[in-house]
């Protein structure tokens, strides 16, 4: 390592004093103005990780669902999955190191992880549409080059697209071509074939209104639209031409407010969906003939996907081990339905795609979704090979089901996806501050069919409160009471929570 060069560049990306940085649920997230040194240092770290794994590593510059003024960065590991937990710790350590300690921290990481510094390194970079993203991704590139790494800057990309590029590069193109064109071709081919195999094919099933959260999803869907034209006609809303990113629109807004985004007129039974700021979440919705809004969130998507997969497996005659992974936010009824009616085992992990993804890899077919719309289905290599073989061999109904399943495998982009309060039991129980969990338990007892929990967010400086009960009024009231308990027992600041 050329420490002279590292120091010379590092001072150009000075660390602001008095702030603590943490690699959270999905990387570093905060106001964009505090992130320059983190970007430079994540460029350095990506090179070390690339040398250690002898693979291409991804760096995505985005703050996803957070407001436009924020930004963030996440590293993507060799098969497109989230960065390994031990490296998250190195990322935190490097982000907080004082200038004079940088050399020691870099040597420490290299020694602990037996990084061969002579090894070549390659890093791919993508960014969302935030005004701050271009400059910040330049700082990542500075970090990569000063450590002698090679890079490819894809420029504007959605997060799933960057994950795809990393996976393609590390499988020598086996997963697909590592170009934007390759991404559109692979996914649209599988999708268009699936729509041809679908039993219902009227125009009403082929049109979709898409709320793009005023983000990158709009640009990329416009590029992809004509590849899909034989199977789907999309109408874009909140495409970034006037509104602000994630403001009054996008998946997070629709899920948490349980209403359509601003700027989208919905007629009865029209099919609609919303992305988030980096297009790695999706929720669907429609209004019925009486004007009632219906949300198909991650819980429902997981249920629909796993029921469909089970039907296909029965048709093919294969008995595979299908599991569903959720988080504490999953509505209790969805868990009950999956376990009791669908007879599918359900597991609960901590919030964060990385935790769900990890668990889902234990099954032949693992379906995972966070209620907020992050998720996918994972198929083991053995299942993938078997399905491809059966699709070639079987005929009639069985053959048709196997071919549908083969296209589904190609369609799912499977790449391997506040501190006062601490939690346990997949974040369903608060351990500290003392008395908080007992207070929540007492409040929950006051309502029928109720659950509630609290946890510190890993992407925003807030405590999240979740509540469910037998009616909307009860759920709202329980949420408010739990918020008040948090405010009192965890030393809340600012205004008291309002009902
Ligand atoms: C990120 C993570 C998700 C998580 C969400 C909220 O989403 O990728 O797994 O559910 O943050 O996390 P928290 O409640 O810890 O703030 P995104 O879309 O912002 O990347």
Boltz pocket constraint, residues with backbone or C-beta under 6 A from the ligand:
constraints:
  - pocket:
      binder: B
      contacts: [[A, 25], [A, 26], [A, 63], [A, 64], [A, 65], [A, 66], [A, 276], [A, 280], [A, 281], [A, 351], [A, 352], [A, 353], [A, 354], [A, 370], [A, 372], [A, 374], [A, 456], [A, 457], [A, 458], [A, 459], [A, 460], [A, 464]]
      max_distance: 6.0
